[in-house]
Amino acid sequence: MRWAKPIDIPAFTEIEELCFAYPWSAAEFKAHMKFRGCVSMAAEVDGKVIGYLIYQLSPSRISICNLAVAPEFQRHGYGRQMIEWLKRKLTGRTGRRLVTADLRERNVCGCIFFRAVGFRCVNIFHGFYDETDESAYHFHFKVKPNPNAALTVPTSEDLIPEVEVESDGQ
Ligand SMILES: CC(C)(COP(=O)(O)OP(=O)(O)OC[C@H]1O[C@@H](n2cnc3c(N)ncnc32)[C@H](O)[C@@H]1OP(=O)(O)O)[C@@H](O)C(=O)NCCC(=O)NCCS
């Protein structure tokens, strides 16, 4: 995994259009890359962009804005690796204990995936989307509070990704 750059946007939009009924445009990816508090990560295998993870940081939580793996690379564990990488951001130092994701109700595979990686659907939001009548399934992954968290202060390291998604050769 590495920080995404504007040069990745064509690869992102290509994957996005293959993965979603209502894909983000290049302008939406660009806006999220620019938005302070938003982090855009690219997942690469052998130098090729095969997926991305875009999330927003707030004091108490990490909200997943977008996550996809190119169809030909799905079911090889890359999505799970991206989520595991994100879960490692939930440290006592930052005080963040929650990752959230909103899934369209028709995205059954996405919902199964989030359940498989330890999330639980905790709410259903009706009328969540402008373009369809679908509801959103609101998923949570939570860690227990760290009693020592108050003794430490967040550092810039808490915002800097340091782990690479490994190719498992499948
Ligand atoms: C959801 C998504 C990111 C998962 O990525 P992935 O790399 O294929 O997922 P993984 O291979 O790590 O799967 C982990 C587990 O999730 C479950 N899972 C993932 N995709 C599944 C599917 N299509 N059907 C059933 N279970 C699935 C399985 O339990 C899987 O473990 P297994 O392969 O050992 O059985 C990918 O399918 C995708 O990009 N989908 C389209 C975009 C999307 O829906 N994004 C999520 C909403 S933002």
The ligand as a Tripos MOL2 file, in Angstrom:
@<TRIPOS>MOLECULE
LIG
   48    50     1     0     0
SMALL
NO_CHARGES

@<TRIPOS>ATOM
      1 C1        -15.4700   -6.0550   -1.4820 C.3       1 LIG1
      2 C2        -14.0720   -6.2050   -2.0580 C.3       1 LIG1
      3 C3        -13.2440   -4.9530   -1.7600 C.3       1 LIG1
      4 C4        -13.4090   -7.4340   -1.4030 C.3       1 LIG1
      5 O1        -12.0640   -7.5120   -1.8620 O.3       1 LIG1
      6 P1        -11.3800   -8.9380   -2.1260 P.3       1 LIG1
      7 O2         -9.9320   -8.7220   -2.2810 O.co2     1 LIG1
      8 O3        -12.0780   -9.6430   -3.2180 O.co2     1 LIG1
      9 O4        -11.7080   -9.6820   -0.7510 O.3       1 LIG1
     10 P2        -10.8900  -10.8590   -0.0380 P.3       1 LIG1
     11 O5        -10.3450  -11.7730   -1.0830 O.co2     1 LIG1
     12 O6         -9.9180  -10.2630    0.9160 O.co2     1 LIG1
     13 O7        -12.0670  -11.6010    0.7440 O.3       1 LIG1
     14 C5        -12.0860  -11.7740    2.1460 C.3       1 LIG1
     15 C6        -13.3100  -12.5810    2.4910 C.3       1 LIG1
     16 O8        -14.5050  -11.8300    2.2290 O.3       1 LIG1
     17 C7        -15.5390  -12.7030    1.7490 C.3       1 LIG1
     18 N1        -15.8650  -12.3370    0.3530 N.ar      1 LIG1
     19 C8        -15.2180  -11.4340   -0.4130 C.ar      1 LIG1
     20 N2        -15.8260  -11.3190   -1.6160 N.ar      1 LIG1
     21 C9        -16.8580  -12.1820   -1.5990 C.ar      1 LIG1
     22 C10       -17.8530  -12.5340   -2.5550 C.ar      1 LIG1
     23 N3        -17.8970  -11.9780   -3.7740 N.pl3     1 LIG1
     24 N4        -18.7840  -13.4580   -2.2160 N.ar      1 LIG1
     25 C11       -18.7580  -14.0350   -0.9810 C.ar      1 LIG1
     26 N5        -17.8280  -13.7470   -0.0260 N.ar      1 LIG1
     27 C12       -16.9000  -12.8280   -0.3380 C.ar      1 LIG1
     28 C13       -14.9580  -14.1210    1.8060 C.3       1 LIG1
     29 O9        -15.2580  -14.6480    3.0880 O.3       1 LIG1
     30 C14       -13.4800  -13.8470    1.6770 C.3       1 LIG1
     31 O10       -12.6830  -14.8630    2.2220 O.3       1 LIG1
     32 P3        -12.3660  -16.1940    1.3300 P.3       1 LIG1
     33 O11       -11.9850  -15.7340   -0.0490 O.co2     1 LIG1
     34 O12       -11.2430  -16.8310    2.0940 O.co2     1 LIG1
     35 O13       -13.6340  -16.9850    1.3260 O.co2     1 LIG1
     36 C15       -14.1150   -6.4850   -3.5970 C.3       1 LIG1
     37 O14       -14.9610   -7.5880   -3.8380 O.3       1 LIG1
     38 C16       -14.6250   -5.3180   -4.3890 C.2       1 LIG1
     39 O15       -13.8420   -4.4580   -4.7960 O.2       1 LIG1
     40 N6        -15.9440   -5.2700   -4.6200 N.am      1 LIG1
     41 C17       -16.5540   -4.1730   -5.3850 C.3       1 LIG1
     42 C18       -16.4750   -2.8700   -4.6560 C.3       1 LIG1
     43 C19       -17.1540   -2.9520   -3.2890 C.2       1 LIG1
     44 O16       -18.2130   -3.5200   -3.1240 O.2       1 LIG1
     45 N7        -16.5110   -2.3100   -2.2940 N.am      1 LIG1
     46 C20       -17.0120   -2.3070   -0.9120 C.3       1 LIG1
     47 C21       -17.9110   -1.1710   -0.6700 C.3       1 LIG1
     48 S1        -17.0730    0.3740   -0.6090 S.3       1 LIG1
@<TRIPOS>BOND
     1     1     2 1
     2     2     3 1
     3     2     4 1
     4     2    36 1
     5     4     5 1
     6     5     6 1
     7     6     7 2
     8     6     8 1
     9     6     9 1
    10     9    10 1
    11    10    11 2
    12    10    12 1
    13    10    13 1
    14    13    14 1
    15    14    15 1
    16    15    16 1
    17    15    30 1
    18    16    17 1
    19    17    18 1
    20    17    28 1
    21    18    19 ar
    22    18    27 ar
    23    19    20 ar
    24    20    21 ar
    25    21    22 ar
    26    21    27 ar
    27    22    23 1
    28    22    24 ar
    29    24    25 ar
    30    25    26 ar
    31    26    27 ar
    32    28    29 1
    33    28    30 1
    34    30    31 1
    35    31    32 1
    36    32    33 2
    37    32    34 1
    38    32    35 1
    39    36    37 1
    40    36    38 1
    41    38    39 2
    42    38    40 1
    43    40    41 1
    44    41    42 1
    45    42    43 1
    46    43    44 2
    47    43    45 1
    48    45    46 1
    49    46    47 1
    50    47    48 1
@<TRIPOS>SUBSTRUCTURE
     1 LIG1         1 GROUP 0 **** ****
